[in-house]
Amino acid sequence: MSQPVQPPNQPQQPYGGQPADGNPYAAGPGAAAPAAPTGNPYGEQPPAPTGNPYGDQPPASTGNPYGDQPPASTGNPFGNPQGQPAPFGGGAPFAPAPPASPVRNGLALGVLVAFGAAIVASIVYGVLLGSIEREFGYAAIGVGFLVGFAAAKLGGANPVTIAAAAVFSVGAIYFGQLIGYAMVMADAAQVSFSEVFLDHFDTVTRVWKEDADFMRYLFIALGAIAAIGGAKKAN
């Protein structure tokens, strides 16, 4: 029988662990065959650098030249030191305005009440004098007492309030007497009160001065004293 013809130049496989011609990695008899190369031509060399030329140096700066220094001030001296957000979405809230002083409020109220009471008392006093057509001095004391009592009752017994009540009571007595004189003169001339009091006010004041005597001025002074007494009586 004929044998198949092998192709030319076909390498022969070694047998029995003998090194084959041209194979530098073949092991000797009984030795383990070396591991196949893994494709890494550098073997056990250290791994290639990762791209950081500085190795284990600390990380580069983030751009803040002050590092871990505390944050800069925001310019708000009232900021929240704990870093909590301020209410209403803005800076620190404004401090509430201090309430108005009760002493100041009482003083203003007392002066206004004294002025209003003086106007009312002046009209009542003048109508009374014009109706009876005679001067009633003791009514002036009642005017002063009313002004001082009302001012101190609503505004407090403040020295300024009491002084204002005394001054306003003097004015109330004076203008009340002028109203009484104007009523008498208007009745005598058969004209309206407004015509005499507004158009001939200078004549009314001149007649009042001509008729004024010591007792009239005394009752005016007593009216101011009565205003002080009424203020003390109210408290």
C-alpha positions as CSV (number, residue, x, y, z in Angstrom):
1,M,0.0,0.0,0.0
2,S,1.2,3.4,-0.7
3,Q,1.9,6.0,2.1
4,P,0.4,9.6,1.8
5,V,2.9,12.1,0.9
6,Q,3.4,14.8,3.5
7,P,3.6,18.4,2.4
8,P,7.1,19.8,2.1
9,N,8.7,21.8,5.0
10,Q,6.0,20.7,7.5
11,P,7.4,21.2,11.1
12,Q,7.8,18.0,13.1
13,Q,6.2,18.0,16.6
14,P,8.7,17.1,19.4
15,Y,8.0,14.0,21.4
16,G,9.0,13.0,24.9
17,G,9.6,16.6,26.0
18,Q,12.7,16.9,23.8
19,P,13.4,20.4,22.6
20,A,12.5,21.0,19.1
21,D,14.8,22.7,16.7
22,G,14.4,26.4,16.8
23,N,12.1,26.5,19.9
24,P,14.0,28.5,22.6
25,Y,11.3,28.0,25.1
26,A,11.2,24.3,25.1
27,A,11.9,22.8,28.5
28,G,14.1,20.0,29.4
29,P,12.9,16.5,30.4
30,G,10.5,16.5,33.3
31,A,10.2,20.4,33.5
32,A,7.0,22.2,33.4
33,A,6.3,24.1,30.3
34,P,6.6,27.9,30.7
35,A,3.4,30.0,30.7
36,A,2.4,31.4,27.4
37,P,3.2,35.1,27.1
38,T,0.3,37.4,28.0
39,G,1.0,39.9,25.4
40,N,2.6,42.4,27.8
41,P,6.2,42.9,26.5
42,Y,7.2,44.5,29.8
43,G,6.4,41.6,32.1
44,E,6.4,42.6,35.8
45,Q,7.4,46.2,35.3
46,P,5.4,48.8,37.4
47,P,2.2,50.2,35.9
48,A,2.4,53.1,33.6
49,P,1.8,56.6,35.1
50,T,-1.8,57.7,35.3
51,G,-1.1,61.1,33.9
52,N,-0.3,62.9,37.2
53,P,3.4,63.8,36.9
54,Y,3.5,64.6,40.6
55,G,2.5,61.2,42.0
56,D,1.2,61.4,45.5
57,Q,1.6,65.1,45.9
58,P,-1.4,67.0,47.4
59,P,-4.1,68.0,45.0
60,A,-3.7,71.2,43.1
61,S,-5.3,74.4,44.4
62,T,-8.9,74.9,43.5
63,G,-8.3,78.6,42.7
64,N,-9.0,79.9,46.2
65,P,-5.7,81.5,47.4
66,Y,-6.9,81.5,51.0
67,G,-7.5,77.7,51.3
68,D,-9.6,76.8,54.3
69,Q,-9.9,80.4,55.6
70,P,-13.4,81.4,56.8
71,P,-15.6,82.9,54.1
72,A,-15.3,86.6,53.6
73,S,-17.8,88.9,55.3
74,T,-20.9,89.8,53.2
75,G,-20.8,93.4,54.5
76,N,-23.9,92.9,56.6
77,P,-23.0,93.4,60.3
78,F,-26.3,91.9,61.3
79,G,-25.8,88.6,59.4
80,N,-26.7,85.3,60.9
81,P,-23.5,83.8,62.4
82,Q,-24.8,80.3,62.0
83,G,-25.2,80.7,58.3
84,Q,-29.0,80.3,58.5
85,P,-30.9,82.1,55.8
86,A,-32.5,85.3,56.9
87,P,-36.3,85.4,56.8
88,F,-38.2,86.9,53.9
89,G,-35.4,86.0,51.4
90,G,-33.2,89.0,52.0
91,G,-30.6,90.3,54.4
92,A,-31.1,90.5,58.1
93,P,-34.5,91.9,59.0
94,F,-34.7,95.5,60.2
95,A,-35.1,96.0,63.9
96,P,-38.6,97.1,64.8
97,A,-39.0,100.8,65.5
98,P,-39.1,101.6,69.2
99,P,-42.6,102.4,70.4
100,A,-43.5,106.0,71.1
101,S,-42.9,107.2,74.7
102,P,-46.1,107.1,76.7
103,V,-45.0,110.3,78.5
104,R,-44.7,112.1,75.2
105,N,-48.1,110.8,74.0
106,G,-49.7,111.8,77.3
107,L,-48.2,115.3,77.1
108,A,-49.4,115.9,73.6
109,L,-52.9,114.6,74.4
110,G,-53.1,116.8,77.5
111,V,-52.2,119.9,75.6
112,L,-54.7,119.2,72.9
113,V,-57.4,118.5,75.4
114,A,-56.6,121.7,77.3
115,F,-56.9,123.7,74.1
116,G,-60.2,122.0,73.1
117,A,-61.7,122.5,76.5
118,A,-60.6,126.1,76.5
119,I,-62.5,126.7,73.3
120,V,-65.7,125.1,74.5
121,A,-65.6,126.8,77.9
122,S,-64.9,130.1,76.2
123,I,-68.1,129.8,74.1
124,V,-70.2,128.7,77.0
125,Y,-68.9,131.4,79.2
126,G,-69.5,134.1,76.6
127,V,-73.0,133.0,75.9
128,L,-73.7,133.0,79.6
129,L,-72.4,136.6,79.9
130,G,-74.3,137.8,76.8
131,S,-77.5,136.2,78.0
132,I,-77.6,137.8,81.4
133,E,-75.9,141.0,80.1
134,R,-73.7,141.3,83.1
135,E,-70.3,140.1,84.2
136,F,-70.3,137.0,86.3
137,G,-66.7,136.8,87.7
138,Y,-67.1,133.5,89.6
139,A,-67.9,131.8,86.3
140,A,-64.3,132.5,85.2
141,I,-63.1,130.3,88.1
142,G,-65.3,127.5,86.8
143,V,-63.8,127.9,83.3
144,G,-60.3,127.5,84.6
145,F,-61.2,124.5,86.7
146,L,-62.9,122.8,83.7
147,V,-59.9,123.3,81.4
148,G,-57.4,122.0,84.0
149,F,-59.5,119.0,85.0
150,A,-60.1,117.8,81.5
151,A,-56.5,118.2,80.4
152,A,-55.1,116.3,83.4
153,K,-57.8,113.7,83.3
154,L,-57.0,112.6,79.8
155,G,-53.3,113.7,79.5
156,G,-52.0,113.1,83.0
157,A,-50.8,115.6,85.6
158,N,-47.7,116.5,83.7
159,P,-46.2,120.0,84.6
160,V,-46.3,121.0,81.0
161,T,-50.0,120.0,80.7
162,I,-50.9,121.9,83.8
163,A,-49.1,125.0,82.6
164,A,-50.8,124.8,79.3
165,A,-54.2,124.4,81.0
166,A,-53.5,127.6,83.0
167,V,-52.5,129.6,80.0
168,F,-55.5,128.3,77.9
169,S,-57.9,129.1,80.7
170,V,-56.8,132.8,80.7
171,G,-57.4,132.9,77.0
172,A,-60.8,131.2,77.4
173,I,-61.9,133.7,80.0
174,Y,-60.7,136.7,77.9
175,F,-62.4,135.5,74.7
176,G,-65.5,134.5,76.6
177,Q,-65.9,138.0,77.9
178,L,-65.4,139.4,74.3
179,I,-68.1,137.0,73.1
180,G,-70.4,138.4,75.8
181,Y,-69.6,142.0,75.0
182,A,-70.2,141.3,71.2
183,M,-73.6,139.7,72.0
184,V,-74.7,142.7,74.1
185,M,-73.5,145.2,71.4
186,A,-75.2,143.3,68.6
187,D,-78.4,143.2,70.6
188,A,-78.2,147.0,71.2
189,A,-77.4,147.8,67.6
190,Q,-79.9,145.3,66.2
191,V,-77.3,143.6,64.1
192,S,-76.0,140.0,63.9
193,F,-73.4,138.8,66.3
194,S,-71.1,137.7,63.5
195,E,-71.1,141.2,62.1
196,V,-70.1,142.8,65.4
197,F,-67.6,140.1,66.4
198,L,-65.9,139.7,63.0
199,D,-66.2,143.1,61.4
200,H,-65.9,145.2,64.5
201,F,-63.6,143.1,66.6
202,D,-61.3,146.1,67.4
203,T,-64.3,148.0,68.8
204,V,-65.2,145.1,71.0
205,T,-61.7,144.8,72.4
206,R,-61.5,148.6,73.0
207,V,-64.8,148.6,74.9
208,W,-63.6,145.6,77.0
209,K,-60.4,147.5,78.0
210,E,-62.4,150.6,78.9
211,D,-64.7,148.6,81.2
212,A,-61.9,146.4,82.7
213,D,-61.2,147.0,86.4
214,F,-59.2,145.3,89.2
215,M,-61.8,142.7,89.9
216,R,-61.9,141.6,86.2
217,Y,-58.2,140.9,86.2
218,L,-58.4,139.2,89.6
219,F,-61.0,136.8,88.3
220,I,-58.8,136.0,85.3
221,A,-55.9,135.2,87.6
222,L,-58.2,133.1,89.8
223,G,-59.3,131.2,86.6
224,A,-55.6,130.3,86.0
225,I,-55.2,129.1,89.6
226,A,-58.4,127.2,89.3
227,A,-57.0,125.4,86.2
228,I,-54.0,124.2,88.3
229,G,-56.4,123.1,91.1
230,G,-58.6,121.2,88.6
231,A,-55.6,119.4,87.2
232,K,-54.5,118.2,90.6
233,K,-58.1,117.3,91.5
234,A,-58.3,115.0,88.4
235,N,-55.4,112.9,89.7
